């Protein structure tokens, strides 16, 4: 039997689980990492980091570009490397999806991202 999907609008088998429309795809993370990311504390902290960043990508802003589209919060030191830093303000930086991908691939140095996080924290009144 088929049904219309409420997430993507396509027709799927009733047993098919559609991944479209999900905010975060936790399948790329380990179980433990996904569990840590899927908490009220993490979502609240992510919103706080975005607000403290004035809803702008930190890397784009440093280049003089005001980019407020598709923002995500990036862990400078990955959770799998040190899970104690999951809610550490100095380990989190607000990035657009493009800059986030570059940071994940190591094309934006960790030291630079740490500097941006420190600047954000020093500028909070």
Backbone as XML, in Angstrom:
<?xml version="1.0"?>
<chain id="A" units="angstrom">
  <residue number="1" name="UNK">
    <atom name="N" x="0.851" y="-1.174" z="0.000"/>
    <atom name="CA" x="0.000" y="0.000" z="0.000"/>
    <atom name="C" x="0.900" y="1.242" z="0.000"/>
  </residue>
  <residue number="2" name="UNK">
    <atom name="N" x="0.475" y="2.281" z="-0.651"/>
    <atom name="CA" x="1.226" y="3.531" z="-0.755"/>
    <atom name="C" x="0.496" y="4.642" z="-0.005"/>
  </residue>
  <residue number="3" name="UNK">
    <atom name="N" x="1.269" y="5.700" z="0.328"/>
    <atom name="CA" x="0.672" y="6.857" z="0.998"/>
    <atom name="C" x="1.415" y="8.112" z="0.572"/>
  </residue>
  <residue number="4" name="UNK">
    <atom name="N" x="0.755" y="9.231" z="0.725"/>
    <atom name="CA" x="1.372" y="10.525" z="0.454"/>
    <atom name="C" x="2.201" y="10.935" z="1.672"/>
  </residue>
  <residue number="5" name="UNK">
    <atom name="N" x="3.447" y="11.335" z="1.421"/>
    <atom name="CA" x="4.351" y="11.687" z="2.511"/>
    <atom name="C" x="4.106" y="13.119" z="2.972"/>
  </residue>
  <residue number="6" name="UNK">
    <atom name="N" x="3.965" y="13.295" z="4.283"/>
    <atom name="CA" x="3.737" y="14.635" z="4.832"/>
    <atom name="C" x="5.029" y="15.447" z="4.890"/>
  </residue>
  <residue number="7" name="UNK">
    <atom name="N" x="6.192" y="14.799" z="4.732"/>
    <atom name="CA" x="7.477" y="15.491" z="4.813"/>
    <atom name="C" x="7.949" y="16.019" z="3.468"/>
  </residue>
  <residue number="8" name="UNK">
    <atom name="N" x="7.769" y="15.215" z="2.400"/>
    <atom name="CA" x="8.291" y="15.637" z="1.096"/>
    <atom name="C" x="7.215" y="15.749" z="0.019"/>
  </residue>
  <residue number="9" name="UNK">
    <atom name="N" x="6.023" y="15.197" z="0.278"/>
    <atom name="CA" x="4.934" y="15.292" z="-0.686"/>
    <atom name="C" x="4.917" y="14.171" z="-1.713"/>
  </residue>
  <residue number="10" name="UNK">
    <atom name="N" x="5.904" y="13.315" z="-1.722"/>
    <atom name="CA" x="5.960" y="12.206" z="-2.674"/>
    <atom name="C" x="5.110" y="11.047" z="-2.186"/>
  </residue>
  <residue number="11" name="UNK">
    <atom name="N" x="4.923" y="10.060" z="-3.065"/>
    <atom name="CA" x="4.176" y="8.854" z="-2.720"/>
    <atom name="C" x="5.192" y="7.768" z="-2.358"/>
  </residue>
  <residue number="12" name="UNK">
    <atom name="N" x="5.053" y="7.197" z="-1.149"/>
    <atom name="CA" x="5.952" y="6.147" z="-0.669"/>
    <atom name="C" x="5.139" y="4.953" z="-0.220"/>
  </residue>
  <residue number="13" name="UNK">
    <atom name="N" x="5.835" y="3.829" z="-0.082"/>
    <atom name="CA" x="5.259" y="2.660" z="0.551"/>
    <atom name="C" x="4.972" y="3.016" z="2.010"/>
  </residue>
  <residue number="14" name="UNK">
    <atom name="N" x="3.945" y="2.445" z="2.598"/>
    <atom name="CA" x="3.565" y="2.795" z="3.970"/>
    <atom name="C" x="4.673" y="2.487" z="4.977"/>
  </residue>
  <residue number="15" name="UNK">
    <atom name="N" x="5.568" y="1.558" z="4.677"/>
    <atom name="CA" x="6.640" y="1.196" z="5.593"/>
    <atom name="C" x="7.915" y="2.017" z="5.373"/>
  </residue>
  <residue number="16" name="UNK">
    <atom name="N" x="7.934" y="2.868" z="4.356"/>
    <atom name="CA" x="9.118" y="3.673" z="4.046"/>
    <atom name="C" x="9.231" y="4.840" z="5.034"/>
  </residue>
  <residue number="17" name="UNK">
    <atom name="N" x="10.440" y="5.062" z="5.552"/>
    <atom name="CA" x="10.689" y="6.183" z="6.462"/>
    <atom name="C" x="11.402" y="7.272" z="5.679"/>
  </residue>
  <residue number="18" name="UNK">
    <atom name="N" x="10.710" y="8.380" z="5.464"/>
    <atom name="CA" x="11.265" y="9.488" z="4.682"/>
    <atom name="C" x="12.156" y="10.345" z="5.570"/>
  </residue>
  <residue number="19" name="UNK">
    <atom name="N" x="13.340" y="10.677" z="5.076"/>
    <atom name="CA" x="14.295" y="11.495" z="5.820"/>
    <atom name="C" x="14.172" y="12.978" z="5.463"/>
  </residue>
  <residue number="20" name="UNK">
    <atom name="N" x="13.383" y="13.310" z="4.465"/>
    <atom name="CA" x="13.211" y="14.717" z="4.089"/>
    <atom name="C" x="12.472" y="15.471" z="5.170"/>
  </residue>
  <residue number="21" name="UNK">
    <atom name="N" x="12.857" y="16.720" z="5.367"/>
    <atom name="CA" x="12.170" y="17.557" z="6.331"/>
    <atom name="C" x="12.728" y="17.464" z="7.736"/>
  </residue>
  <residue number="22" name="UNK">
    <atom name="N" x="13.644" y="16.521" z="7.966"/>
    <atom name="CA" x="14.246" y="16.433" z="9.287"/>
    <atom name="C" x="15.278" y="17.543" z="9.426"/>
  </residue>
  <residue number="23" name="UNK">
    <atom name="N" x="15.320" y="18.184" z="10.566"/>
    <atom name="CA" x="16.255" y="19.286" z="10.781"/>
    <atom name="C" x="17.693" y="18.796" z="10.779"/>
  </residue>
  <residue number="24" name="UNK">
    <atom name="N" x="17.978" y="17.723" z="11.468"/>
    <atom name="CA" x="19.327" y="17.206" z="11.550"/>
    <atom name="C" x="19.309" y="15.725" z="11.253"/>
  </residue>
  <residue number="25" name="UNK">
    <atom name="N" x="20.217" y="15.299" z="10.391"/>
    <atom name="CA" x="20.346" y="13.884" z="10.085"/>
    <atom name="C" x="21.366" y="13.284" z="11.051"/>
  </residue>
  <residue number="26" name="UNK">
    <atom name="N" x="20.889" y="12.628" z="12.096"/>
    <atom name="CA" x="21.758" y="12.078" z="13.113"/>
    <atom name="C" x="22.383" y="10.757" z="12.682"/>
  </residue>
  <residue number="27" name="UNK">
    <atom name="N" x="22.041" y="10.243" z="11.490"/>
    <atom name="CA" x="22.557" y="8.950" z="11.063"/>
    <atom name="C" x="24.063" y="8.977" z="10.812"/>
  </residue>
  <residue number="28" name="UNK">
    <atom name="N" x="24.645" y="10.149" z="10.562"/>
    <atom name="CA" x="26.086" y="10.220" z="10.303"/>
    <atom name="C" x="26.905" y="10.211" z="11.595"/>
  </residue>
  <residue number="29" name="UNK">
    <atom name="N" x="26.249" y="10.289" z="12.738"/>
    <atom name="CA" x="26.932" y="10.290" z="14.021"/>
    <atom name="C" x="26.828" y="8.932" z="14.687"/>
  </residue>
  <residue number="30" name="UNK">
    <atom name="N" x="27.757" y="8.665" z="15.607"/>
    <atom name="CA" x="27.656" y="7.446" z="16.400"/>
    <atom name="C" x="26.429" y="7.574" z="17.305"/>
  </residue>
  <residue number="31" name="UNK">
    <atom name="N" x="26.003" y="6.462" z="17.857"/>
    <atom name="CA" x="24.817" y="6.475" z="18.717"/>
    <atom name="C" x="25.011" y="7.429" z="19.891"/>
  </residue>
  <residue number="32" name="UNK">
    <atom name="N" x="26.174" y="7.335" z="20.537"/>
    <atom name="CA" x="26.443" y="8.170" z="21.709"/>
    <atom name="C" x="26.458" y="9.653" z="21.343"/>
  </residue>
  <residue number="33" name="UNK">
    <atom name="N" x="27.084" y="9.968" z="20.208"/>
    <atom name="CA" x="27.157" y="11.355" z="19.754"/>
    <atom name="C" x="25.770" y="11.886" z="19.394"/>
  </residue>
  <residue number="34" name="UNK">
    <atom name="N" x="24.981" y="11.087" z="18.710"/>
    <atom name="CA" x="23.625" y="11.487" z="18.339"/>
    <atom name="C" x="22.772" y="11.712" z="19.584"/>
  </residue>
  <residue number="35" name="UNK">
    <atom name="N" x="22.959" y="10.870" z="20.576"/>
    <atom name="CA" x="22.202" y="11.010" z="21.822"/>
    <atom name="C" x="22.554" y="12.321" z="22.532"/>
  </residue>
  <residue number="36" name="UNK">
    <atom name="N" x="23.836" y="12.690" z="22.530"/>
    <atom name="CA" x="24.259" y="13.950" z="23.141"/>
    <atom name="C" x="23.708" y="15.155" z="22.380"/>
  </residue>
  <residue number="37" name="UNK">
    <atom name="N" x="23.664" y="15.051" z="21.052"/>
    <atom name="CA" x="23.171" y="16.164" z="20.232"/>
    <atom name="C" x="21.658" y="16.333" z="20.328"/>
  </residue>
  <residue number="38" name="UNK">
    <atom name="N" x="20.961" y="15.282" z="20.656"/>
    <atom name="CA" x="19.500" y="15.317" z="20.680"/>
    <atom name="C" x="18.981" y="15.551" z="22.096"/>
  </residue>
  <residue number="39" name="UNK">
    <atom name="N" x="19.489" y="16.599" z="22.750"/>
    <atom name="CA" x="19.046" y="16.924" z="24.099"/>
    <atom name="C" x="18.543" y="18.363" z="24.146"/>
  </residue>
  <residue number="40" name="UNK">
    <atom name="N" x="17.726" y="18.632" z="25.123"/>
    <atom name="CA" x="17.208" y="19.983" z="25.321"/>
    <atom name="C" x="18.356" y="20.952" z="25.580"/>
  </residue>
  <residue number="41" name="UNK">
    <atom name="N" x="19.338" y="20.526" z="26.384"/>
    <atom name="CA" x="20.468" y="21.392" z="26.727"/>
    <atom name="C" x="21.245" y="21.811" z="25.485"/>
  </residue>
  <residue number="42" name="UNK">
    <atom name="N" x="21.500" y="20.845" z="24.574"/>
    <atom name="CA" x="22.244" y="21.160" z="23.360"/>
    <atom name="C" x="21.457" y="22.123" z="22.472"/>
  </residue>
  <residue number="43" name="UNK">
    <atom name="N" x="20.181" y="21.870" z="22.268"/>
    <atom name="CA" x="19.375" y="22.731" z="21.407"/>
    <atom name="C" x="19.269" y="24.144" z="21.991"/>
  </residue>
  <residue number="44" name="UNK">
    <atom name="N" x="19.160" y="24.240" z="23.307"/>
    <atom name="CA" x="19.115" y="25.547" z="23.973"/>
    <atom name="C" x="20.448" y="26.270" z="23.808"/>
  </residue>
  <residue number="45" name="UNK">
    <atom name="N" x="21.563" y="25.544" z="23.978"/>
    <atom name="CA" x="22.893" y="26.133" z="23.831"/>
    <atom name="C" x="23.114" y="26.591" z="22.388"/>
  </residue>
  <residue number="46" name="UNK">
    <atom name="N" x="22.679" y="25.805" z="21.418"/>
    <atom name="CA" x="22.834" y="26.172" z="20.015"/>
    <atom name="C" x="22.077" y="27.469" z="19.710"/>
  </residue>
  <residue number="47" name="UNK">
    <atom name="N" x="20.867" y="27.599" z="20.244"/>
    <atom name="CA" x="20.101" y="28.832" z="20.046"/>
    <atom name="C" x="20.782" y="30.018" z="20.714"/>
  </residue>
  <residue number="48" name="UNK">
    <atom name="N" x="21.369" y="29.789" z="21.882"/>
    <atom name="CA" x="22.081" y="30.858" z="22.586"/>
    <atom name="C" x="23.290" y="31.323" z="21.777"/>
  </residue>
  <residue number="49" name="UNK">
    <atom name="N" x="24.048" y="30.381" z="21.206"/>
    <atom name="CA" x="25.238" y="30.733" z="20.412"/>
    <atom name="C" x="24.821" y="31.524" z="19.178"/>
  </residue>
  <residue number="50" name="UNK">
    <atom name="N" x="23.739" y="31.130" z="18.532"/>
    <atom name="CA" x="23.246" y="31.882" z="17.371"/>
    <atom name="C" x="22.836" y="33.289" z="17.775"/>
  </residue>
  <residue number="51" name="UNK">
    <atom name="N" x="22.141" y="33.422" z="18.894"/>
    <atom name="CA" x="21.706" y="34.742" z="19.366"/>
    <atom name="C" x="22.913" y="35.604" z="19.738"/>
  </residue>
  <residue number="52" name="UNK">
    <atom name="N" x="23.889" y="35.019" z="20.438"/>
    <atom name="CA" x="25.089" y="35.766" z="20.817"/>
    <atom name="C" x="25.884" y="36.206" z="19.583"/>
  </residue>
  <residue number="53" name="UNK">
    <atom name="N" x="25.761" y="35.442" z="18.493"/>
    <atom name="CA" x="26.435" y="35.778" z="17.237"/>
    <atom name="C" x="25.599" y="36.732" z="16.396"/>
  </residue>
  <residue number="54" name="UNK">
    <atom name="N" x="24.484" y="37.178" z="16.960"/>
    <atom name="CA" x="23.546" y="38.079" z="16.279"/>
    <atom name="C" x="23.005" y="37.465" z="14.983"/>
  </residue>
  <residue number="55" name="UNK">
    <atom name="N" x="22.874" y="36.127" z="15.017"/>
    <atom name="CA" x="22.335" y="35.351" z="13.892"/>
    <atom name="C" x="23.100" y="35.621" z="12.602"/>
  </residue>
  <residue number="56" name="UNK">
    <atom name="N" x="24.425" y="35.678" z="12.711"/>
    <atom name="CA" x="25.299" y="35.871" z="11.557"/>
    <atom name="C" x="26.400" y="34.814" z="11.564"/>
  </residue>
  <residue number="57" name="UNK">
    <atom name="N" x="26.815" y="34.394" z="10.381"/>
    <atom name="CA" x="27.934" y="33.468" z="10.247"/>
    <atom name="C" x="29.206" y="34.204" z="10.639"/>
  </residue>
  <residue number="58" name="UNK">
    <atom name="N" x="29.972" y="33.650" z="11.572"/>
    <atom name="CA" x="31.172" y="34.310" z="12.089"/>
    <atom name="C" x="32.257" y="34.456" z="11.028"/>
  </residue>
  <residue number="59" name="UNK">
    <atom name="N" x="32.442" y="33.445" z="10.180"/>
    <atom name="CA" x="33.482" y="33.497" z="9.146"/>
    <atom name="C" x="33.116" y="34.522" z="8.078"/>
  </residue>
  <residue number="60" name="UNK">
    <atom name="N" x="31.875" y="34.495" z="7.629"/>
    <atom name="CA" x="31.430" y="35.462" z="6.617"/>
    <atom name="C" x="31.513" y="36.886" z="7.163"/>
  </residue>
  <residue number="61" name="UNK">
    <atom name="N" x="31.119" y="37.060" z="8.427"/>
    <atom name="CA" x="31.151" y="38.383" z="9.045"/>
    <atom name="C" x="32.577" y="38.929" z="9.077"/>
  </residue>
  <residue number="62" name="UNK">
    <atom name="N" x="33.544" y="38.074" z="9.343"/>
    <atom name="CA" x="34.955" y="38.488" z="9.378"/>
    <atom name="C" x="35.411" y="38.974" z="7.995"/>
  </residue>
  <residue number="63" name="UNK">
    <atom name="N" x="34.768" y="38.454" z="6.941"/>
    <atom name="CA" x="35.072" y="38.874" z="5.569"/>
    <atom name="C" x="34.264" y="40.108" z="5.167"/>
  </residue>
  <residue number="64" name="UNK">
    <atom name="N" x="33.396" y="40.594" z="6.068"/>
    <atom name="CA" x="32.568" y="41.751" z="5.769"/>
    <atom name="C" x="31.246" y="41.417" z="5.111"/>
  </residue>
  <residue number="65" name="UNK">
    <atom name="N" x="30.863" y="40.145" z="5.162"/>
    <atom name="CA" x="29.604" y="39.688" z="4.561"/>
    <atom name="C" x="28.615" y="39.376" z="5.677"/>
  </residue>
  <residue number="66" name="UNK">
    <atom name="N" x="27.425" y="39.950" z="5.600"/>
    <atom name="CA" x="26.380" y="39.696" z="6.584"/>
    <atom name="C" x="25.520" y="38.525" z="6.112"/>
  </residue>
  <residue number="67" name="UNK">
    <atom name="N" x="25.888" y="37.327" z="6.515"/>
    <atom name="CA" x="25.192" y="36.117" z="6.095"/>
    <atom name="C" x="24.411" y="35.551" z="7.276"/>
  </residue>
  <residue number="68" name="UNK">
    <atom name="N" x="23.094" y="35.575" z="7.166"/>
    <atom name="CA" x="22.228" y="35.054" z="8.223"/>
    <atom name="C" x="21.397" y="33.872" z="7.723"/>
  </residue>
  <residue number="69" name="UNK">
    <atom name="N" x="21.780" y="33.301" z="6.585"/>
    <atom name="CA" x="21.036" y="32.178" z="5.999"/>
    <atom name="C" x="21.631" y="30.835" z="6.400"/>
  </residue>
  <residue number="70" name="UNK">
    <atom name="N" x="20.775" y="29.878" z="6.676"/>
    <atom name="CA" x="21.173" y="28.487" z="6.927"/>
    <atom name="C" x="22.262" y="28.372" z="7.987"/>
  </residue>
  <residue number="71" name="UNK">
    <atom name="N" x="22.008" y="28.930" z="9.151"/>
    <atom name="CA" x="23.003" y="28.919" z="10.224"/>
    <atom name="C" x="22.997" y="27.606" z="10.998"/>
  </residue>
  <residue number="72" name="UNK">
    <atom name="N" x="24.189" y="27.191" z="11.389"/>
    <atom name="CA" x="24.384" y="25.994" z="12.200"/>
    <atom name="C" x="25.439" y="26.315" z="13.250"/>
  </residue>
  <residue number="73" name="UNK">
    <atom name="N" x="25.465" y="25.523" z="14.296"/>
    <atom name="CA" x="26.492" y="25.718" z="15.333"/>
    <atom name="C" x="27.504" y="24.587" z="15.189"/>
  </residue>
  <residue number="74" name="UNK">
    <atom name="N" x="28.759" y="24.978" z="15.051"/>
    <atom name="CA" x="29.856" y="24.040" z="14.793"/>
    <atom name="C" x="30.660" y="23.782" z="16.064"/>
  </residue>
  <residue number="75" name="UNK">
    <atom name="N" x="30.968" y="22.511" z="16.317"/>
    <atom name="CA" x="31.860" y="22.137" z="17.412"/>
    <atom name="C" x="33.287" y="22.183" z="16.871"/>
  </residue>
  <residue number="76" name="UNK">
    <atom name="N" x="34.108" y="23.057" z="17.403"/>
    <atom name="CA" x="35.477" y="23.198" z="16.934"/>
    <atom name="C" x="36.260" y="21.931" z="17.271"/>
  </residue>
  <residue number="77" name="UNK">
    <atom name="N" x="36.208" y="21.510" z="18.515"/>
    <atom name="CA" x="36.737" y="20.202" z="18.902"/>
    <atom name="C" x="35.555" y="19.247" z="18.848"/>
  </residue>
  <residue number="78" name="UNK">
    <atom name="N" x="35.641" y="18.252" z="17.996"/>
    <atom name="CA" x="34.527" y="17.330" z="17.758"/>
    <atom name="C" x="34.095" y="16.618" z="19.044"/>
  </residue>
  <residue number="79" name="UNK">
    <atom name="N" x="32.834" y="16.281" z="19.119"/>
    <atom name="CA" x="32.269" y="15.598" z="20.288"/>
    <atom name="C" x="32.959" y="14.251" z="20.493"/>
  </residue>
  <residue number="80" name="UNK">
    <atom name="N" x="33.249" y="13.553" z="19.398"/>
    <atom name="CA" x="33.887" y="12.240" z="19.551"/>
    <atom name="C" x="35.314" y="12.361" z="20.084"/>
  </residue>
  <residue number="81" name="UNK">
    <atom name="N" x="35.950" y="13.529" z="19.924"/>
    <atom name="CA" x="37.284" y="13.760" z="20.466"/>
    <atom name="C" x="37.230" y="14.112" z="21.954"/>
  </residue>
  <residue number="82" name="UNK">
    <atom name="N" x="36.238" y="14.931" z="22.339"/>
    <atom name="CA" x="36.108" y="15.347" z="23.739"/>
    <atom name="C" x="34.652" y="15.733" z="24.008"/>
  </residue>
  <residue number="83" name="UNK">
    <atom name="N" x="33.887" y="14.781" z="24.529"/>
    <atom name="CA" x="32.450" y="15.022" z="24.727"/>
    <atom name="C" x="32.157" y="16.016" z="25.847"/>
  </residue>
  <residue number="84" name="UNK">
    <atom name="N" x="33.147" y="16.333" z="26.673"/>
    <atom name="CA" x="32.920" y="17.302" z="27.747"/>
    <atom name="C" x="32.779" y="18.723" z="27.205"/>
  </residue>
  <residue number="85" name="UNK">
    <atom name="N" x="33.193" y="18.944" z="25.956"/>
    <atom name="CA" x="33.135" y="20.279" z="25.374"/>
    <atom name="C" x="31.860" y="20.523" z="24.566"/>
  </residue>
  <residue number="86" name="UNK">
    <atom name="N" x="30.882" y="19.650" z="24.690"/>
    <atom name="CA" x="29.666" y="19.783" z="23.884"/>
    <atom name="C" x="28.929" y="21.092" z="24.156"/>
  </residue>
  <residue number="87" name="UNK">
    <atom name="N" x="28.961" y="21.594" z="25.380"/>
    <atom name="CA" x="28.246" y="22.825" z="25.734"/>
    <atom name="C" x="29.190" y="23.972" z="26.088"/>
  </residue>
  <residue number="88" name="UNK">
    <atom name="N" x="30.471" y="23.844" z="25.744"/>
    <atom name="CA" x="31.478" y="24.861" z="26.045"/>
    <atom name="C" x="31.383" y="26.010" z="25.031"/>
  </residue>
  <residue number="89" name="UNK">
    <atom name="N" x="31.075" y="27.208" z="25.515"/>
    <atom name="CA" x="30.924" y="28.371" z="24.626"/>
    <atom name="C" x="32.155" y="28.620" z="23.769"/>
  </residue>
  <residue number="90" name="UNK">
    <atom name="N" x="33.341" y="28.360" z="24.313"/>
    <atom name="CA" x="34.578" y="28.613" z="23.581"/>
    <atom name="C" x="34.887" y="27.517" z="22.560"/>
  </residue>
  <residue number="91" name="UNK">
    <atom name="N" x="34.067" y="26.489" z="22.513"/>
    <atom name="CA" x="34.226" y="25.418" z="21.534"/>
    <atom name="C" x="33.147" y="25.480" z="20.451"/>
  </residue>
  <residue number="92" name="UNK">
    <atom name="N" x="32.276" y="26.470" z="20.512"/>
    <atom name="CA" x="31.149" y="26.560" z="19.585"/>
    <atom name="C" x="31.211" y="27.850" z="18.791"/>
  </residue>
  <residue number="93" name="UNK">
    <atom name="N" x="30.900" y="27.744" z="17.508"/>
    <atom name="CA" x="30.894" y="28.922" z="16.646"/>
    <atom name="C" x="29.727" y="28.803" z="15.670"/>
  </residue>
  <residue number="94" name="UNK">
    <atom name="N" x="29.076" y="29.933" z="15.397"/>
    <atom name="CA" x="27.926" y="29.985" z="14.492"/>
    <atom name="C" x="28.442" y="30.128" z="13.058"/>
  </residue>
  <residue number="95" name="UNK">
    <atom name="N" x="28.057" y="29.178" z="12.186"/>
    <atom name="CA" x="28.507" y="29.184" z="10.799"/>
    <atom name="C" x="27.336" y="28.924" z="9.853"/>
  </residue>
  <residue number="96" name="UNK">
    <atom name="N" x="27.450" y="29.432" z="8.638"/>
    <atom name="CA" x="26.486" y="29.070" z="7.598"/>
    <atom name="C" x="26.839" y="27.653" z="7.129"/>
  </residue>
  <residue number="97" name="UNK">
    <atom name="N" x="25.960" y="27.010" z="6.386"/>
    <atom name="CA" x="26.211" y="25.628" z="5.975"/>
    <atom name="C" x="27.475" y="25.506" z="5.130"/>
  </residue>
  <residue number="98" name="UNK">
    <atom name="N" x="27.742" y="26.488" z="4.272"/>
    <atom name="CA" x="28.943" y="26.419" z="3.423"/>
    <atom name="C" x="30.216" y="26.479" z="4.263"/>
  </residue>
  <residue number="99" name="UNK">
    <atom name="N" x="30.282" y="27.427" z="5.189"/>
    <atom name="CA" x="31.450" y="27.546" z="6.064"/>
    <atom name="C" x="31.555" y="26.346" z="6.998"/>
  </residue>
  <residue number="100" name="UNK">
    <atom name="N" x="30.415" y="25.804" z="7.411"/>
    <atom name="CA" x="30.419" y="24.628" z="8.287"/>
    <atom name="C" x="31.057" y="23.438" z="7.571"/>
  </residue>
  <residue number="101" name="UNK">
    <atom name="N" x="30.704" y="23.258" z="6.301"/>
    <atom name="CA" x="31.306" y="22.169" z="5.521"/>
    <atom name="C" x="32.812" y="22.363" z="5.392"/>
  </residue>
  <residue number="102" name="UNK">
    <atom name="N" x="33.231" y="23.604" z="5.112"/>
    <atom name="CA" x="34.660" y="23.896" z="5.005"/>
    <atom name="C" x="35.375" y="23.606" z="6.320"/>
  </residue>
  <residue number="103" name="UNK">
    <atom name="N" x="34.755" y="23.975" z="7.429"/>
    <atom name="CA" x="35.344" y="23.732" z="8.747"/>
    <atom name="C" x="35.437" y="22.231" z="9.029"/>
  </residue>
  <residue number="104" name="UNK">
    <atom name="N" x="34.402" y="21.482" z="8.659"/>
    <atom name="CA" x="34.417" y="20.038" z="8.873"/>
    <atom name="C" x="35.515" y="19.346" z="8.065"/>
  </residue>
  <residue number="105" name="UNK">
    <atom name="N" x="35.819" y="19.875" z="6.888"/>
    <atom name="CA" x="36.866" y="19.297" z="6.050"/>
    <atom name="C" x="38.254" y="19.844" z="6.372"/>
  </residue>
  <residue number="106" name="UNK">
    <atom name="N" x="38.339" y="20.697" z="7.395"/>
    <atom name="CA" x="39.626" y="21.223" z="7.819"/>
    <atom name="C" x="40.156" y="22.357" z="6.979"/>
  </residue>
  <residue number="107" name="UNK">
    <atom name="N" x="39.313" y="22.940" z="6.140"/>
    <atom name="CA" x="39.742" y="24.032" z="5.264"/>
    <atom name="C" x="39.703" y="25.389" z="5.970"/>
  </residue>
  <residue number="108" name="UNK">
    <atom name="N" x="39.082" y="25.433" z="7.136"/>
    <atom name="CA" x="39.143" y="26.606" z="8.005"/>
    <atom name="C" x="39.862" y="26.126" z="9.267"/>
  </residue>
  <residue number="109" name="UNK">
    <atom name="N" x="41.011" y="26.697" z="9.578"/>
    <atom name="CA" x="41.814" y="26.205" z="10.710"/>
    <atom name="C" x="41.071" y="26.304" z="12.052"/>
  </residue>
  <residue number="110" name="UNK">
    <atom name="N" x="41.310" y="25.313" z="12.900"/>
    <atom name="CA" x="40.703" y="25.280" z="14.241"/>
    <atom name="C" x="41.081" y="26.520" z="15.039"/>
  </residue>
  <residue number="111" name="UNK">
    <atom name="N" x="42.329" y="26.959" z="14.905"/>
    <atom name="CA" x="42.813" y="28.112" z="15.660"/>
    <atom name="C" x="42.004" y="29.365" z="15.308"/>
  </residue>
  <residue number="112" name="UNK">
    <atom name="N" x="41.683" y="29.507" z="14.015"/>
    <atom name="CA" x="40.899" y="30.650" z="13.557"/>
    <atom name="C" x="39.484" y="30.592" z="14.143"/>
  </residue>
  <residue number="113" name="UNK">
    <atom name="N" x="38.885" y="29.402" z="14.149"/>
    <atom name="CA" x="37.538" y="29.237" z="14.696"/>
    <atom name="C" x="37.526" y="29.490" z="16.205"/>
  </residue>
  <residue number="114" name="UNK">
    <atom name="N" x="38.571" y="29.024" z="16.897"/>
    <atom name="CA" x="38.677" y="29.283" z="18.338"/>
    <atom name="C" x="38.783" y="30.785" z="18.611"/>
  </residue>
  <residue number="115" name="UNK">
    <atom name="N" x="39.506" y="31.482" z="17.754"/>
    <atom name="CA" x="39.637" y="32.935" z="17.878"/>
    <atom name="C" x="38.282" y="33.627" z="17.689"/>
  </residue>
  <residue number="116" name="UNK">
    <atom name="N" x="37.501" y="33.156" z="16.721"/>
    <atom name="CA" x="36.170" y="33.728" z="16.482"/>
    <atom name="C" x="35.244" y="33.482" z="17.678"/>
  </residue>
  <residue number="117" name="UNK">
    <atom name="N" x="35.316" y="32.281" z="18.259"/>
    <atom name="CA" x="34.487" y="31.968" z="19.425"/>
    <atom name="C" x="34.888" y="32.840" z="20.608"/>
  </residue>
  <residue number="118" name="UNK">
    <atom name="N" x="36.188" y="33.031" z="20.782"/>
    <atom name="CA" x="36.675" y="33.875" z="21.883"/>
    <atom name="C" x="36.235" y="35.323" z="21.679"/>
  </residue>
  <residue number="119" name="UNK">
    <atom name="N" x="36.317" y="35.822" z="20.448"/>
    <atom name="CA" x="35.862" y="37.193" z="20.147"/>
    <atom name="C" x="34.397" y="37.356" z="20.495"/>
  </residue>
  <residue number="120" name="UNK">
    <atom name="N" x="33.584" y="36.374" z="20.117"/>
    <atom name="CA" x="32.147" y="36.430" z="20.409"/>
    <atom name="C" x="31.915" y="36.513" z="21.910"/>
  </residue>
  <residue number="121" name="UNK">
    <atom name="N" x="32.587" y="35.667" z="22.663"/>
    <atom name="CA" x="32.414" y="35.637" z="24.112"/>
    <atom name="C" x="32.906" y="36.916" z="24.761"/>
  </residue>
  <residue number="122" name="UNK">
    <atom name="N" x="33.982" y="37.487" z="24.247"/>
    <atom name="CA" x="34.523" y="38.739" z="24.817"/>
    <atom name="C" x="33.631" y="39.938" z="24.526"/>
  </residue>
  <residue number="123" name="UNK">
    <atom name="N" x="32.836" y="39.857" z="23.449"/>
    <atom name="CA" x="31.978" y="40.975" z="23.046"/>
    <atom name="C" x="30.580" y="40.916" z="23.644"/>
  </residue>
  <residue number="124" name="UNK">
    <atom name="N" x="30.268" y="39.853" z="24.363"/>
    <atom name="CA" x="28.936" y="39.737" z="24.980"/>
    <atom name="C" x="28.883" y="40.625" z="26.204"/>
  </residue>
  <residue number="125" name="UNK">
    <atom name="N" x="27.863" y="41.447" z="26.237"/>
    <atom name="CA" x="27.718" y="42.393" z="27.368"/>
    <atom name="C" x="26.695" y="41.868" z="28.339"/>
  </residue>
</chain>
